[in-house]
C-alpha cells in the first residue's frame, strides 16, 4: 500500500489546525489552560473586537473609549493581586514603551482590572504606574467590567477562595495584549510572552501610518 505524499498531508493538517486556532481565539476561553496559548493574532479578524466602554481611571476620572481617540492603545486585562502573569506582562509592556522612545507618547497603555471587588482606583493608582508612568489602570462596577470584557472577547472568572479568608482568591483571565488603533478599532494582539522588542516593532508599524 502506497503511503500518501508527506508534504500535502502536513499542509492539510496545518490548515485544519490554523482554522481551529483562529476559531478558538475568537471565542471566550472556557478554561485557564487555554490562556497559555502563545501567538500573535493577525490584524484581519471576522469578529469585531473592542467597543464602547465607561470605566474609572486610577486618577479618579471617568473615561470612555472616546477619551483616547488619536492614540494607539495597548489594552491588557488583569488584576493587582495576580501573582505572576500580570506583573510580568506589564513589565513587558513597560519595556516595549521604553523601546519606542519618544514615539511612546502616541500610545496609551490601559490595564483593565477584572477584579472590581478589590481593585479600587486607589489600589490601581499604587500599582499600574509603578511599571510605567503612562500605564493607566481602569476599574468599574461588576457590570461595567463584564461589559468591557465582552467587547474585547476577554475571559475572566473568579477562582475558589480560601475558606478561612474569603478575600484571598485568584482570578482566571485571558492574557493577551490588544493593540487598538487611533480610532479604537482592533489592529492586532500580542501574547503575554511576546518579546518587548517585538511588541515595540508591532506598534511602530502602525505608528508609521500603516493603518488607523
C-alpha positions in Angstrom: 0.0 0.0 0.0 1.4 3.3 -1.0 1.8 6.0 1.6 0.3 9.4 0.7 2.9 12.1 -0.1 4.0 13.7 3.2 4.0 17.4 2.2 0.4 17.6 1.1 -0.7 15.7 4.3 1.2 18.1 6.5 -0.1 21.1 4.7 -3.7 19.9 5.1 -3.1 19.2 8.8 -1.6 22.6 9.3 -4.6 24.3 7.6 -7.0 22.4 9.8 -5.0 23.3 12.9 -4.8 27.0 12.0 -8.6 27.2 11.3 -9.1 25.7 14.8 -6.8 28.1 16.4 -8.5 31.1 14.8 -11.9 29.9 15.7 -10.9 29.2 19.3 -9.1 32.6 19.8 -12.2 34.5 18.7 -14.4 32.6 21.3 -14.3 33.4 25.0 -11.9 31.0 26.8 -13.7 28.2 28.7 -10.8 27.3 31.0 -7.5 28.5 32.3 -5.4 26.1 30.3 -6.1 27.9 27.0 -4.5 31.1 28.5 -1.1 29.5 27.9 -1.5 29.7 24.1 1.4 31.7 22.7 0.8 33.6 19.5 0.3 37.0 17.9 -3.0 37.3 16.2 -3.2 38.9 12.7 -4.9 42.1 12.1 -7.6 40.6 9.9 -10.5 39.3 12.0 -14.0 38.4 11.0 -15.3 39.4 14.5 -15.3 42.9 15.9 -13.0 43.3 19.0 -13.3 46.3 21.2 -16.1 48.8 21.5 -17.7 51.4 23.7 -17.0 51.3 27.4 -17.1 53.6 30.5 -14.8 53.0 33.5 -13.0 54.8 36.2 -9.3 55.6 35.8 -6.9 55.3 38.7 -6.8 59.1 38.7 -10.4 59.1 39.7 -11.7 60.4 36.4 -14.4 58.7 34.4 -13.1 57.6 31.0 -14.6 56.1 27.9 -13.3 54.6 24.7 -13.6 58.1 23.2 -11.2 59.5 25.8 -8.2 58.0 24.0 -9.0 59.0 20.4 -5.9 59.9 18.4 -3.7 57.5 20.2 -2.9 53.8 19.7 -4.0 51.8 22.7 -2.4 48.7 24.4 -5.1 47.0 26.4 -4.4 44.3 28.9 -6.9 42.6 31.3 -5.6 41.6 34.7 -5.7 42.3 38.4 -3.4 43.7 41.0 -3.4 40.6 43.2 -2.2 38.5 40.3 1.0 36.6 41.4 2.8 36.2 38.1 1.3 36.8 34.7 0.1 40.3 35.3 3.3 41.8 36.7 5.5 40.1 34.1 3.2 41.2 31.2 3.0 44.8 32.5 6.8 44.8 32.7 7.0 43.7 29.1 4.6 46.5 28.1 6.8 49.0 30.0 10.0 47.7 28.2 8.2 48.0 24.9 7.3 51.6 25.6 10.9 52.3 26.6 12.0 50.7 23.3 9.7 53.1 21.4 11.3 56.1 22.9 9.6 59.4 22.2 7.1 57.6 20.0 5.6 56.0 23.1 3.8 59.3 23.7 1.5 58.3 20.8 0.5 55.1 22.7 -1.9 54.8 25.7 -1.4 51.6 27.6 -4.6 50.5 29.6 -4.6 48.0 32.4 -8.2 46.9 32.9 -9.0 45.2 36.2 -11.1 42.0 36.1 -11.3 42.2 39.9 -13.7 45.0 40.7 -14.2 43.9 44.4 -10.5 44.6 45.3 -9.1 46.8 42.6 -10.4 50.3 43.5 -8.9 53.3 41.8 -6.6 53.9 44.8 -5.3 50.3 44.6 -4.7 50.7 40.9 -3.0 54.1 41.4 -0.4 52.4 43.5 0.1 49.5 41.1 -0.2 50.4 37.4 2.1 53.5 37.2 4.8 51.5 39.2 5.5 49.6 36.0 5.5 52.7 33.7 4.1 56.2 34.4 2.0 56.1 31.3 0.1 52.9 32.2 -3.4 53.8 33.2 -5.4 51.5 35.5 -9.1 51.2 34.8 -11.7 49.7 37.1 -15.5 49.6 37.2 -18.6 48.0 38.7 -19.1 44.3 38.1 -21.5 45.2 35.3 -19.0 47.6 33.6 -16.2 45.1 33.9 -18.3 42.3 32.3 -19.3 44.7 29.6 -15.8 45.8 28.6 -14.5 42.2 28.8 -17.3 41.1 26.5 -16.5 43.8 23.9 -12.9 42.6 23.8 -13.9 38.9 24.0 -11.7 38.6 27.1 -12.3 35.8 29.5 -12.2 36.1 33.3 -13.6 34.1 36.3 -13.1 34.1 40.0 -11.3 31.0 41.3 -12.2 29.4 44.6 -11.1 31.3 47.7 -9.6 30.2 51.0 -12.4 29.2 53.3 -10.5 30.9 56.2 -10.1 34.1 54.2 -12.7 34.7 51.5 -10.9 37.9 50.4 -7.9 35.8 49.3 -8.6 34.4 45.9 -7.2 34.3 42.4 -8.8 35.3 39.1 -8.6 33.3 35.9 -8.3 35.6 32.9 -7.1 35.8 29.3 -3.6 37.1 28.9 -3.4 38.8 25.6 -2.3 42.4 24.9 -4.7 44.1 22.4 -3.4 46.8 20.1 -6.2 49.2 19.1 -6.0 51.9 16.5 -6.3 55.6 16.9 -10.0 55.2 16.1 -10.4 52.5 18.7 -10.6 49.7 16.1 -8.8 46.4 16.7 -5.4 46.1 14.9 -3.7 43.0 16.4 -2.8 41.3 19.6 0.3 40.1 21.3 0.9 37.1 23.6 1.9 37.8 27.2 5.2 36.1 26.3 6.0 38.2 23.3 9.4 39.8 23.5 9.2 43.6 24.3 11.2 44.4 21.2 8.7 42.5 19.1 5.8 44.4 20.8 7.5 47.7 20.1 8.1 46.7 16.5 4.5 45.7 16.0 3.4 49.0 17.5 5.9 51.0 15.4 4.4 49.6 12.2 1.1 51.3 12.9 2.7 54.4 14.2 4.2 54.8 10.8 0.7 55.1 9.4 0.2 51.6 8.1 -3.4 51.9 9.2 -5.6 53.9 11.6 
